[in-house]
C-alpha cells in the first residue's frame, strides 16, 4: 500500500473496451492508486503471474481474444475465469466484478467464489472509486493484522525478524522445538542470524533461567578445543596450576542450560568422536582426570557448510550428524526474504542511533528512496552485512547533523552497495522472468512507494519523465 493509508493500491483492470478501461483508471488515479490495464483473459493471466496486486477489477463478459481454453466461446464467463485464477495466483487481493444489468445473478454467484463485490454498468465513477477504496482498505487491514500477529509472535523472540513467509516458517519451527530438549541444527549462509535463532530457542525453552553459552568450533587447534570444552584438572599439562571446568560443565551449571556450538562443521574429526560420546552419555571427563561428571545441557549447533555432503566425503561423522540433527532449522539468505529488510533496517537504525545518543531520544528516519535501494541489493553477507551498512549510514548521517532530526538518504549508502543495487525488489528469483515484466514491476513498485507521484518516481528510477510516461503507455499502467 502507498503512504498515508489504503490509497496507492496496485489495481489490475481487466476490460476489453480500451476507452472504458481508461476512464476507470483515471477515476482511480485521483486518490493515488496505480492501475495496470489489460484487455483480455490471456493478458490478465500474464499480469497475475508476474505482478503483485491489491485489487483486481474485471469485466464479467469479454471476447476470448486470447483463446484461453477455460473461457466459454461467447466470453460470458471470462470474468469468472479471471476470478478463479486470481484466487490461486493473488490470494491476498480482492476482486471486483463489473457487469451489465442482465448478468447480476451471475455476478452474485461470484461471491461464492470469493469476489469482494460487483458493480453494474454504466459505472457511477464516484461509487466505483469508493468501492475500490474499500476493497483496498480491506487488503490493508488484513495486511496490518498479519503484521501485528508477526510482531506479537516476535515479541517472544527478541532479535528475530519474521516479516517474510520463509522466516515465519522458521519462527513456527522454533516455537515448536523450543519447549523440548532435542538437539537443534541451524543451517544457513554466513551472516543469516543463526546465533540469534539459537538464543531464541534457549529463551523460549524450559532452560531459559539457565545459562546460554556460545562456543565457536572454527579456527582453533584440537588441543585448545578439547581443553575449552572439557576443562582440566591441576597438573594435566604444563601450566595447569589449578582445576578448571570446561564449557560443557559451565553451561550445565545453574540448573541446566543451552550450549550453542557454532561452525560445528569445522570441528576436527577426533573432537567429533569425543563430542558424540558426550551426547550419548551425558558425561564429560576433564583432561588429566578419570572421573566422569554428569552434565545437563541442551545442544544447539550451527553451520554454513553442507554436513550431508561432508558425511559423504568422510569429513563429518554420520552418527554425530544424526545426533545433532534432532530438529533442523534452515535460515534462508536475505536475498530470498527481502520483506525482512525494511524492518531490519528500521530496527538497526533505532539501535545504532540510541547507542550514539547514549539512549537519549532523537528522531532518526530512513528515506523511502534509501529503503528501496537497500531492499533491492543482493546482500551476499546477509543480515550481518546489512546491519554493518546501516550502522555506517547512521554514524555518517548523525555526524553531518550533530543535533536535531536526521534522515538517512541514498547518499549515505556506501558506494559499493549503491553500485551493486539489484532491480529485484519484490523478493524471490527473477530467473525466467521477461525484461518487460521486470521493468514493469520496478515501475509499479516505485509508483507505489511514491504514492503515485510520477515526477518523484522518474527521479528514483533514474529516467526522464517523458520516458516514464512512454513506458506507462506501453505497459498499460495508469
TORMI-190174 format. One record per residue (C-alpha): residue number from 1; residue in one letter; chain; x, y, z. Coordinates in steps of 0.25 Angstrom, whole numbers, plus 5000, padded with zeros to 4 digits. Layout:
! TORMI-190174
R   resi   resn   chain      X      Y      Z
R    NUM      a       A      X      Y      Z
...
END
This chain:
! TORMI-190174
R   resi   resn   chain      X      Y      Z
R      1      x       A   5000   5000   5000
R      2      x       A   5004   5014   4998
R      3      x       A   5008   5024   5009
R      4      x       A   4996   5030   5017
R      5      x       A   4987   5019   5017
R      6      x       A   4980   5010   5007
R      7      x       A   4982   5019   4995
R      8      x       A   4993   5016   4986
R      9      x       A   4988   5001   4984
R     10      x       A   4992   4993   4972
R     11      x       A   4980   4991   4963
R     12      x       A   4979   4982   4951
R     13      x       A   4967   4986   4942
R     14      x       A   4963   4975   4932
R     15      x       A   4954   4981   4922
R     16      x       A   4953   4979   4907
R     17      x       A   4947   4993   4903
R     18      x       A   4960   5001   4904
R     19      x       A   4953   5015   4905
R     20      x       A   4945   5009   4917
R     21      x       A   4957   5004   4924
R     22      x       A   4964   5017   4922
R     23      x       A   4952   5024   4929
R     24      x       A   4953   5014   4941
R     25      x       A   4968   5016   4942
R     26      x       A   4966   5031   4942
R     27      x       A   4956   5031   4953
R     28      x       A   4965   5022   4962
R     29      x       A   4978   5031   4959
R     30      x       A   4972   5043   4966
R     31      x       A   4973   5036   4980
R     32      x       A   4987   5031   4976
R     33      x       A   4984   5017   4972
R     34      x       A   4994   5010   4962
R     35      x       A   4986   5003   4951
R     36      x       A   4990   4993   4941
R     37      x       A   4981   4991   4929
R     38      x       A   4979   4978   4921
R     39      x       A   4969   4975   4910
R     40      x       A   4966   4960   4911
R     41      x       A   4968   4948   4920
R     42      x       A   4981   4944   4914
R     43      x       A   4987   4958   4917
R     44      x       A   4981   4956   4931
R     45      x       A   4988   4943   4934
R     46      x       A   5001   4949   4930
R     47      x       A   5000   4960   4940
R     48      x       A   4994   4951   4951
R     49      x       A   5006   4942   4949
R     50      x       A   5016   4954   4948
R     51      x       A   5011   4965   4957
R     52      x       A   5006   4967   4971
R     53      x       A   4992   4974   4973
R     54      x       A   4983   4978   4984
R     55      x       A   4970   4980   4976
R     56      x       A   4966   4973   4963
R     57      x       A   4955   4979   4955
R     58      x       A   4950   4970   4944
R     59      x       A   4938   4971   4934
R     60      x       A   4929   4959   4934
R     61      x       A   4928   4957   4919
R     62      x       A   4939   4959   4909
R     63      x       A   4943   4953   4896
R     64      x       A   4952   4941   4897
R     65      x       A   4962   4948   4888
R     66      x       A   4974   4941   4895
R     67      x       A   4968   4927   4892
R     68      x       A   4968   4923   4907
R     69      x       A   4963   4909   4907
R     70      x       A   4955   4911   4920
R     71      x       A   4946   4922   4915
R     72      x       A   4933   4920   4908
R     73      x       A   4932   4922   4893
R     74      x       A   4924   4935   4895
R     75      x       A   4933   4940   4907
R     76      x       A   4921   4941   4916
R     77      x       A   4929   4935   4928
R     78      x       A   4942   4942   4925
R     79      x       A   4942   4950   4938
R     80      x       A   4939   4937   4946
R     81      x       A   4952   4931   4940
R     82      x       A   4960   4943   4944
R     83      x       A   4954   4942   4958
R     84      x       A   4958   4927   4959
R     85      x       A   4972   4930   4954
R     86      x       A   4973   4942   4964
R     87      x       A   4969   4933   4976
R     88      x       A   4981   4924   4972
R     89      x       A   4991   4934   4968
R     90      x       A   4988   4946   4976
R     91      x       A   4982   4941   4989
R     92      x       A   4983   4954   4997
R     93      x       A   4976   4962   4986
R     94      x       A   4961   4966   4986
R     95      x       A   4953   4964   4973
R     96      x       A   4942   4973   4968
R     97      x       A   4933   4969   4956
R     98      x       A   4928   4979   4946
R     99      x       A   4915   4974   4940
R    100      x       A   4903   4978   4931
R    101      x       A   4889   4979   4938
R    102      x       A   4885   4965   4932
R    103      x       A   4897   4958   4938
R    104      x       A   4894   4962   4952
R    105      x       A   4890   4948   4956
R    106      x       A   4904   4942   4951
R    107      x       A   4911   4953   4958
R    108      x       A   4904   4950   4971
R    109      x       A   4909   4936   4969
R    110      x       A   4923   4941   4968
R    111      x       A   4922   4944   4983
R    112      x       A   4922   4929   4985
R    113      x       A   4936   4928   4978
R    114      x       A   4942   4939   4987
R    115      x       A   4938   4952   4979
R    116      x       A   4939   4965   4988
R    117      x       A   4927   4971   4982
R    118      x       A   4921   4975   4968
R    119      x       A   4917   4988   4961
R    120      x       A   4907   4990   4949
R    121      x       A   4909   4997   4936
R    122      x       A   4909   5009   4933
R    123      x       A   4918   5012   4945
R    124      x       A   4916   5023   4954
R    125      x       A   4931   5027   4956
R    126      x       A   4929   5032   4970
R    127      x       A   4923   5019   4974
R    128      x       A   4933   5011   4967
R    129      x       A   4945   5019   4973
R    130      x       A   4939   5017   4987
R    131      x       A   4937   5002   4985
R    132      x       A   4951   5000   4981
R    133      x       A   4956   5009   4993
R    134      x       A   4948   5000   5002
R    135      x       A   4954   4987   4996
R    136      x       A   4968   4993   4997
R    137      x       A   4965   4997   5012
R    138      x       A   4961   4982   5014
R    139      x       A   4974   4977   5008
R    140      x       A   4982   4987   5016
R    141      x       A   4975   4984   5029
R    142      x       A   4977   4969   5027
R    143      x       A   4992   4972   5024
R    144      x       A   4993   4980   5037
R    145      x       A   4986   4969   5045
R    146      x       A   4996   4959   5039
R    147      x       A   5008   4969   5043
R    148      x       A   5002   4971   5057
R    149      x       A   5002   4956   5059
R    150      x       A   5016   4955   5054
R    151      x       A   5020   4966   5064
R    152      x       A   5013   4959   5075
R    153      x       A   5020   4946   5071
R    154      x       A   5033   4953   5070
R    155      x       A   5032   4959   5084
R    156      x       A   5035   4945   5090
R    157      x       A   5047   4944   5080
R    158      x       A   5055   4957   5082
R    159      x       A   5065   4959   5070
R    160      x       A   5057   4950   5061
R    161      x       A   5050   4958   5049
R    162      x       A   5040   4950   5042
R    163      x       A   5032   4959   5032
R    164      x       A   5035   4949   5021
R    165      x       A   5028   4936   5019
R    166      x       A   5041   4928   5019
R    167      x       A   5044   4934   5033
R    168      x       A   5030   4932   5038
R    169      x       A   5032   4917   5035
R    170      x       A   5045   4918   5043
R    171      x       A   5039   4924   5054
R    172      x       A   5028   4914   5055
R    173      x       A   5038   4903   5055
R    174      x       A   5046   4910   5066
R    175      x       A   5033   4911   5074
R    176      x       A   5030   4896   5072
R    177      x       A   5044   4891   5076
R    178      x       A   5048   4901   5087
R    179      x       A   5040   4894   5098
R    180      x       A   5046   4881   5096
R    181      x       A   5061   4877   5099
R    182      x       A   5064   4871   5086
R    183      x       A   5077   4876   5079
R    184      x       A   5075   4886   5068
R    185      x       A   5083   4888   5056
R    186      x       A   5083   4902   5050
R    187      x       A   5088   4904   5035
R    188      x       A   5089   4915   5026
R    189      x       A   5099   4924   5019
R    190      x       A   5109   4933   5028
R    191      x       A   5102   4945   5034
R    192      x       A   5088   4940   5033
R    193      x       A   5086   4941   5048
R    194      x       A   5088   4926   5053
R    195      x       A   5092   4931   5067
R    196      x       A   5080   4940   5068
R    197      x       A   5071   4927   5066
R    198      x       A   5080   4919   5075
R    199      x       A   5077   4929   5086
R    200      x       A   5062   4929   5083
R    201      x       A   5062   4914   5085
R    202      x       A   5068   4916   5098
R    203      x       A   5060   4928   5103
R    204      x       A   5047   4920   5099
R    205      x       A   5051   4907   5106
R    206      x       A   5049   4902   5120
R    207      x       A   5064   4905   5121
R    208      x       A   5063   4920   5119
R    209      x       A   5066   4922   5134
R    210      x       A   5079   4914   5132
R    211      x       A   5092   4918   5125
R    212      x       A   5093   4921   5110
R    213      x       A   5107   4918   5105
R    214      x       A   5113   4920   5091
R    215      x       A   5125   4913   5086
R    216      x       A   5132   4915   5072
R    217      x       A   5138   4902   5067
R    218      x       A   5145   4909   5055
R    219      x       A   5159   4913   5055
R    220      x       A   5165   4906   5067
R    221      x       A   5174   4895   5070
R    222      x       A   5169   4881   5074
R    223      x       A   5176   4882   5088
R    224      x       A   5171   4896   5090
R    225      x       A   5156   4892   5087
R    226      x       A   5157   4880   5096
R    227      x       A   5162   4888   5108
R    228      x       A   5152   4899   5106
R    229      x       A   5140   4889   5104
R    230      x       A   5144   4878   5115
R    231      x       A   5153   4886   5125
R    232      x       A   5165   4880   5132
R    233      x       A   5170   4877   5146
R    234      x       A   5182   4882   5152
R    235      x       A   5195   4876   5147
R    236      x       A   5188   4871   5134
R    237      x       A   5199   4879   5126
R    238      x       A   5210   4889   5127
R    239      x       A   5203   4902   5133
R    240      x       A   5191   4895   5138
R    241      x       A   5193   4900   5152
R    242      x       A   5178   4899   5156
R    243      x       A   5165   4891   5153
R    244      x       A   5157   4898   5142
R    245      x       A   5143   4894   5137
R    246      x       A   5140   4894   5122
R    247      x       A   5129   4900   5114
R    248      x       A   5120   4887   5116
R    249      x       A   5120   4888   5131
R    250      x       A   5119   4903   5131
R    251      x       A   5107   4902   5122
R    252      x       A   5101   4891   5131
R    253      x       A   5102   4900   5143
R    254      x       A   5090   4907   5149
R    255      x       A   5080   4896   5147
R    256      x       A   5083   4892   5133
R    257      x       A   5086   4902   5121
R    258      x       A   5088   4902   5106
R    259      x       A   5101   4900   5099
R    260      x       A   5102   4907   5085
R    261      x       A   5113   4900   5076
R    262      x       A   5115   4910   5065
R    263      x       A   5122   4905   5052
R    264      x       A   5121   4891   5056
R    265      x       A   5125   4887   5042
R    266      x       A   5139   4892   5045
R    267      x       A   5141   4883   5057
R    268      x       A   5153   4873   5056
R    269      x       A   5150   4859   5054
R    270      x       A   5156   4854   5067
R    271      x       A   5147   4864   5074
R    272      x       A   5135   4860   5067
R    273      x       A   5137   4846   5073
R    274      x       A   5138   4852   5087
R    275      x       A   5126   4861   5085
R    276      x       A   5118   4849   5081
R    277      x       A   5121   4842   5094
R    278      x       A   5117   4854   5102
R    279      x       A   5104   4854   5094
R    280      x       A   5101   4839   5096
R    281      x       A   5106   4838   5111
R    282      x       A   5102   4852   5117
R    283      x       A   5116   4852   5123
R    284      x       A   5129   4859   5122
R    285      x       A   5143   4855   5127
R    286      x       A   5153   4867   5129
R    287      x       A   5167   4866   5123
R    288      x       A   5176   4859   5133
R    289      x       A   5165   4852   5141
R    290      x       A   5157   4839   5140
R    291      x       A   5145   4843   5147
R    292      x       A   5133   4845   5139
R    293      x       A   5124   4857   5142
R    294      x       A   5109   4858   5139
R    295      x       A   5104   4870   5131
R    296      x       A   5090   4875   5127
R    297      x       A   5092   4882   5114
R    298      x       A   5083   4885   5102
R    299      x       A   5091   4885   5090
R    300      x       A   5089   4895   5078
R    301      x       A   5098   4894   5067
R    302      x       A   5100   4903   5054
R    303      x       A   5108   4903   5041
R    304      x       A   5109   4909   5028
R    305      x       A   5114   4896   5022
R    306      x       A   5107   4885   5015
R    307      x       A   5108   4874   5026
R    308      x       A   5101   4863   5018
R    309      x       A   5112   4865   5007
R    310      x       A   5123   4865   5017
R    311      x       A   5117   4852   5022
R    312      x       A   5118   4846   5008
R    313      x       A   5132   4851   5007
R    314      x       A   5136   4845   5021
R    315      x       A   5139   4859   5027
R    316      x       A   5128   4858   5037
R    317      x       A   5123   4847   5045
R    318      x       A   5110   4841   5041
R    319      x       A   5106   4837   5055
R    320      x       A   5109   4851   5060
R    321      x       A   5101   4857   5049
R    322      x       A   5089   4849   5053
R    323      x       A   5091   4852   5068
R    324      x       A   5091   4868   5066
R    325      x       A   5081   4868   5055
R    326      x       A   5069   4865   5065
R    327      x       A   5062   4877   5058
R    328      x       A   5067   4884   5046
R    329      x       A   5064   4900   5045
R    330      x       A   5069   4906   5031
R    331      x       A   5071   4921   5030
R    332      x       A   5069   4926   5016
R    333      x       A   5078   4936   5011
R    334      x       A   5074   4951   5012
R    335      x       A   5072   4952   4997
R    336      x       A   5061   4941   4998
R    337      x       A   5053   4949   5009
R    338      x       A   5054   4963   5004
R    339      x       A   5041   4967   5012
R    340      x       A   5050   4965   5025
R    341      x       A   5060   4976   5020
R    342      x       A   5051   4989   5024
R    343      x       A   5048   4984   5038
R    344      x       A   5063   4980   5040
R    345      x       A   5067   4994   5035
R    346      x       A   5058   5001   5044
R    347      x       A   5061   4993   5056
R    348      x       A   5076   4995   5053
R    349      x       A   5074   5010   5051
R    350      x       A   5068   5011   5065
R    351      x       A   5078   5002   5072
R    352      x       A   5090   5010   5066
R    353      x       A   5084   5023   5068
R    354      x       A   5081   5020   5082
R    355      x       A   5096   5015   5084
R    356      x       A   5101   5028   5078
R    357      x       A   5092   5037   5087
R    358      x       A   5094   5028   5100
R    359      x       A   5079   5025   5100
R    360      x       A   5075   5040   5098
R    361      x       A   5063   5042   5089
R    362      x       A   5066   5047   5075
R    363      x       A   5058   5045   5063
R    364      x       A   5066   5037   5052
R    365      x       A   5058   5032   5040
R    366      x       A   5061   5026   5026
R    367      x       A   5056   5032   5013
R    368      x       A   5047   5023   5004
R    369      x       A   5058   5024   4993
R    370      x       A   5069   5019   5002
R    371      x       A   5060   5008   5008
R    372      x       A   5057   5004   4993
R    373      x       A   5072   5003   4989
R    374      x       A   5075   4995   5002
R    375      x       A   5063   4985   4999
R    376      x       A   5068   4984   4985
R    377      x       A   5082   4980   4988
R    378      x       A   5086   4965   4988
R    379      x       A   5094   4965   5001
R    380      x       A   5104   4954   5000
R    381      x       A   5108   4956   5014
R    382      x       A   5093   4955   5018
R    383      x       A   5088   4961   5031
R    384      x       A   5102   4964   5037
R    385      x       A   5106   4972   5025
R    386      x       A   5092   4979   5025
R    387      x       A   5094   4984   5039
R    388      x       A   5108   4988   5037
R    389      x       A   5104   4997   5025
R    390      x       A   5092   5002   5034
R    391      x       A   5102   5006   5045
R    392      x       A   5111   5013   5035
R    393      x       A   5099   5021   5030
R    394      x       A   5095   5025   5044
R    395      x       A   5109   5029   5048
R    396      x       A   5111   5037   5035
R    397      x       A   5097   5044   5036
R    398      x       A   5098   5047   5050
R    399      x       A   5112   5053   5049
R    400      x       A   5107   5062   5038
R    401      x       A   5096   5067   5047
R    402      x       A   5100   5067   5062
R    403      x       A   5087   5072   5066
R    404      x       A   5072   5070   5062
R    405      x       A   5065   5060   5054
R    406      x       A   5073   5052   5044
R    407      x       A   5068   5045   5031
R    408      x       A   5077   5034   5025
R    409      x       A   5077   5036   5010
R    410      x       A   5083   5029   4997
R    411      x       A   5095   5038   4998
R    412      x       A   5098   5031   5012
R    413      x       A   5098   5017   5006
R    414      x       A   5113   5012   5003
R    415      x       A   5117   5013   4989
R    416      x       A   5119   4998   4988
R    417      x       A   5105   4996   4991
R    418      x       A   5099   5007   4982
R    419      x       A   5108   5002   4971
R    420      x       A   5103   4987   4973
R    421      x       A   5088   4990   4974
R    422      x       A   5079   4980   4968
R    423      x       A   5065   4983   4962
R    424      x       A   5059   4971   4969
R    425      x       A   5052   4978   4980
R    426      x       A   5040   4968   4980
R    427      x       A   5046   4956   4986
R    428      x       A   5049   4943   4980
R    429      x       A   5057   4939   4968
R    430      x       A   5055   4947   4955
R    431      x       A   5061   4935   4946
R    432      x       A   5052   4933   4934
R    433      x       A   5044   4946   4936
R    434      x       A   5044   4955   4924
R    435      x       A   5051   4968   4924
R    436      x       A   5037   4975   4921
R    437      x       A   5031   4969   4934
R    438      x       A   5044   4973   4942
R    439      x       A   5043   4987   4937
R    440      x       A   5028   4987   4939
R    441      x       A   5029   4982   4953
R    442      x       A   5040   4993   4956
R    443      x       A   5031   5004   4951
R    444      x       A   5019   4999   4959
R    445      x       A   5026   4997   4972
R    446      x       A   5033   5011   4970
R    447      x       A   5019   5018   4968
R    448      x       A   5014   5010   4980
R    449      x       A   5026   5016   4988
R    450      x       A   5023   5030   4983
R    451      x       A   5008   5029   4985
R    452      x       A   5006   5031   4970
R    453      x       A   5015   5043   4969
R    454      x       A   5021   5041   4955
R    455      x       A   5032   5052   4956
R    456      x       A   5037   5046   4968
R    457      x       A   5036   5032   4962
R    458      x       A   5044   5036   4950
R    459      x       A   5055   5042   4959
R    460      x       A   5056   5029   4967
R    461      x       A   5056   5021   4954
R    462      x       A   5067   5029   4948
R    463      x       A   5059   5032   4936
R    464      x       A   5053   5045   4930
R    465      x       A   5038   5048   4932
R    466      x       A   5035   5047   4917
R    467      x       A   5042   5033   4917
R    468      x       A   5033   5029   4929
R    469      x       A   5021   5034   4922
R    470      x       A   5024   5026   4910
R    471      x       A   5027   5013   4918
R    472      x       A   5014   5015   4925
R    473      x       A   5006   5015   4912
R    474      x       A   5014   5003   4907
R    475      x       A   5011   4995   4919
R    476      x       A   4997   4999   4921
R    477      x       A   5000   5006   4934
R    478      x       A   4991   5018   4939
END
